[in-house]
Amino acid sequence: MKIKLKNPTQIKTLLRQQGYSQRKFAQAIGVHEAYLQKILTGVSVGPGPVLAARMASTLNIEFDDIFYIEGGRGKDETT
């Protein structure tokens, strides 16, 4: 299961609208700017659940507004 951004451009727009630079937003959510950049460009596998929730909360939006969960059960798991 991976948490992915629905639309990286959308979150960048939200950052600008709320007065955040990427550096200031990274500081606000407690990560390095380079890691945030990887999340925003899709280079990273995506934020973990705690960080994703912190990102949404800091922007005063719902998790589902900017993220989706990709995948589900692993191929080795049974029902």
C-alpha positions as a LaTeX table, in Angstrom:
\begin{tabular}{lrrr}
\hline
Residue & $x$ (\AA) & $y$ (\AA) & $z$ (\AA) \\
\hline
Met1 & 0.00 & 0.00 & 0.00 \\
Lys2 & 1.41 & 3.37 & $-1.05$ \\
Ile3 & 0.12 & 6.87 & $-0.42$ \\
Lys4 & 0.36 & 8.98 & $-3.55$ \\
Leu5 & $-0.45$ & 12.56 & $-4.46$ \\
Lys6 & $-3.47$ & 12.87 & $-6.70$ \\
Asn7 & $-2.11$ & 15.92 & $-8.47$ \\
Pro8 & 1.31 & 17.41 & $-7.59$ \\
Thr9 & 0.39 & 20.67 & $-9.32$ \\
Gln10 & $-2.64$ & 21.00 & $-7.05$ \\
Ile11 & $-0.59$ & 20.82 & $-3.86$ \\
Lys12 & 1.93 & 23.32 & $-5.21$ \\
Thr13 & $-0.98$ & 25.68 & $-5.94$ \\
Leu14 & $-2.34$ & 25.15 & $-2.41$ \\
Leu15 & 1.08 & 25.96 & $-0.97$ \\
Arg16 & 1.22 & 29.24 & $-2.89$ \\
Gln17 & $-2.38$ & 30.15 & $-2.00$ \\
Gln18 & $-1.65$ & 29.63 & 1.68 \\
Gly19 & 1.61 & 31.57 & 1.57 \\
Tyr20 & 4.01 & 28.66 & 1.86 \\
Ser21 & 7.22 & 28.24 & $-0.04$ \\
Gln22 & 8.33 & 24.64 & $-0.31$ \\
Arg23 & 11.01 & 25.39 & 2.28 \\
Lys24 & 8.56 & 26.87 & 4.78 \\
Phe25 & 6.06 & 24.07 & 4.25 \\
Ala26 & 8.79 & 21.47 & 4.77 \\
Gln27 & 9.70 & 23.17 & 8.04 \\
Ala28 & 6.05 & 23.32 & 9.10 \\
Ile29 & 5.58 & 19.57 & 8.60 \\
Gly30 & 8.98 & 18.63 & 10.00 \\
Val31 & 10.83 & 17.26 & 6.98 \\
His32 & 13.81 & 18.34 & 4.91 \\
Glu33 & 13.00 & 20.39 & 1.84 \\
Ala34 & 14.73 & 17.81 & $-0.37$ \\
Tyr35 & 12.42 & 15.06 & 0.90 \\
Leu36 & 9.34 & 17.22 & 0.31 \\
Gln37 & 10.57 & 17.89 & $-3.22$ \\
Lys38 & 10.81 & 14.12 & $-3.81$ \\
Ile39 & 7.24 & 13.67 & $-2.60$ \\
Leu40 & 5.96 & 16.51 & $-4.80$ \\
Thr41 & 7.71 & 15.21 & $-7.91$ \\
Gly42 & 6.84 & 11.58 & $-7.34$ \\
Val43 & 10.50 & 10.53 & $-7.02$ \\
Ser44 & 9.83 & 9.19 & $-3.53$ \\
Val45 & 7.42 & 6.32 & $-2.92$ \\
Gly46 & 5.21 & 8.84 & $-1.17$ \\
Pro47 & 4.74 & 9.99 & 2.39 \\
Gly48 & 3.84 & 7.62 & 5.17 \\
Pro49 & 0.40 & 7.89 & 6.75 \\
Val50 & 1.50 & 10.17 & 9.60 \\
Leu51 & 3.29 & 12.60 & 7.31 \\
Ala52 & 0.45 & 12.60 & 4.78 \\
Ala53 & $-2.03$ & 13.40 & 7.55 \\
Arg54 & 0.28 & 16.17 & 8.83 \\
Met55 & 0.53 & 17.64 & 5.33 \\
Ala56 & $-3.25$ & 17.69 & 4.89 \\
Ser57 & $-3.80$ & 19.09 & 8.39 \\
Thr58 & $-1.24$ & 21.85 & 7.91 \\
Leu59 & $-3.02$ & 22.87 & 4.69 \\
Asn60 & $-6.43$ & 22.64 & 6.43 \\
Ile61 & $-7.76$ & 20.14 & 3.92 \\
Glu62 & $-8.92$ & 16.53 & 4.02 \\
Phe63 & $-6.48$ & 13.69 & 3.32 \\
Asp64 & $-8.62$ & 12.54 & 0.36 \\
Asp65 & $-8.43$ & 16.00 & $-1.22$ \\
Ile66 & $-4.79$ & 15.52 & $-2.19$ \\
Phe67 & $-3.89$ & 11.87 & $-1.62$ \\
Tyr68 & $-5.04$ & 8.43 & $-2.70$ \\
Ile69 & $-3.96$ & 5.00 & $-1.54$ \\
Glu70 & $-2.50$ & 2.78 & $-4.24$ \\
Gly71 & $-2.56$ & $-0.98$ & $-3.93$ \\
Gly72 & $-3.90$ & $-3.04$ & $-1.12$ \\
Arg73 & $-3.12$ & $-6.53$ & 0.00 \\
Gly74 & 0.23 & $-7.89$ & $-1.00$ \\
Lys75 & 0.35 & $-10.93$ & $-3.25$ \\
Asp76 & 1.50 & $-13.08$ & $-0.32$ \\
Glu77 & $-1.49$ & $-12.22$ & 1.86 \\
Thr78 & $-4.57$ & $-14.37$ & 1.85 \\
Thr79 & $-8.17$ & $-13.51$ & 2.59 \\
\hline
\end{tabular}
